[in-house]
């Protein structure tokens, strides 16, 4: 793992993903998370090929790989201010969570648009990103 940090892999061209990553950066006040595009080298090193072109966020934590709604739950459980949201989401059956996740993922470009590149990252956050 990269300096014992958890890694959030995301679609670097997705407007929703871009906004979500910006939100996580602000919420993760302890700076335990690192970020990498699914198309990046770190993703190729860690993730199975089937996930590299997927339409899901992937969360790598303690040697485990989480996808879809479970990735969100595990990710939120690492951020103090989002732990309650993580617990509440866990109450919803996985089939319902993943159905909702897949519906949003399938329509994310239509609803949130596609970006040419990730939002400009403030210089103080550059160290949070892994290529």
Secondary structure by P-SEA (a helix, b strand, c coil): ccccbbbbbcccccaaaaaaaaaaaaacccccbbbbcccccccccccccccccccbbbbbcccccccaaaaaaaaaaaccccaaaaaaaaaccaaaaaaaaaaaaaacccccccccccccccccccccccc
